[in-house]
Amino acid sequence: MTTLGLVDAEQRDMIASFPSFDPEQDDLMEFRRGLVEGSTALLNSGSVTYEERLIPAPDAAPDVRVILFQPPKAKKTTSAILYVHGGGMIAGTPDMQAGMLNRLALETNTLVVSVDYRLAPETPFPGGLEDVYTALVWLHKHAKELEIDPDRIMVMGDSGGGCLAAATTLLARDRGKVKLHAQVLIYPMLDLRTGGPDAPSDDPTTGEFVWTRAQNQHAWSAVRGELAADDPRFGYLSPAFMQDLSGLPATFVITGALDLFRDEDITFAQRLWKAAVPTELVVYANAVHAFDLLPSSLGERVRRDVLEAVRRLL
């Protein structure tokens, strides 16, 4: 079946322009290049400035590259957002979201730090997660230098970055070094079973466009590597498997009604409610994966909703 008729009318003609990746035939490096082609150049906007830094990592791991998006000094910020880019944890860079992160820093008057974490399959779990966590600890430790409140740090991520954001929040809770203020999860990739034969649910109206079942299973296989199902770290790989969700910060989750991740995102939000975590969930009708990136009234609405949520949570 095709679900094209269910897609937002303004977005139907645009979804085919998204870089597609058939893991059986296409080259991953070409897919990666396609994601960053046409991305916004890292140029100072005149109000928001950027700075690249390399953060030393523990245990002989390579340094972690981050990009700082700093709002005007005249509007002194007291909070920070650690942002984790999407791409299924197998593709993407923080550079490709420069325009969006510039706007986020300016419109929230918040320092935004985006992490260039290592990708799978070259670096399977837990490499990418540890990169994000290293950036979080660095941000917290250097709060005074960066003129932020160490108790007002939010973790935010989209798609595969949403998985790493959720896992970083869990890791921060369990390691006890950083107390996060909030997390914002944009159509997060949370359950490695989705798209496979053991998926808890499989609605055929989801997952036809942008990010498919085949892509999802390929990405999860690359990220998982050789990690066994009984490994105690499994819930950090795939947060849907984390048994205890208590003690997490206030959470905002969005997803689309046609997104492959819809049901796992809804389930995760329900489990957060049961764990007494203050959680907001918004599911957008007629929305495929990454629908907020497409120019349309729906895209404008979700960008406005996310901005308002970030302002509330900060």
Summary of the structure (lengths in Angstrom):
residues: 314
radius of gyration: 18.2
end to end distance: 42.6
largest distance: 55.2
contacts: 1065
relative contact order: 0.15
helix: 37%
strand: 16%
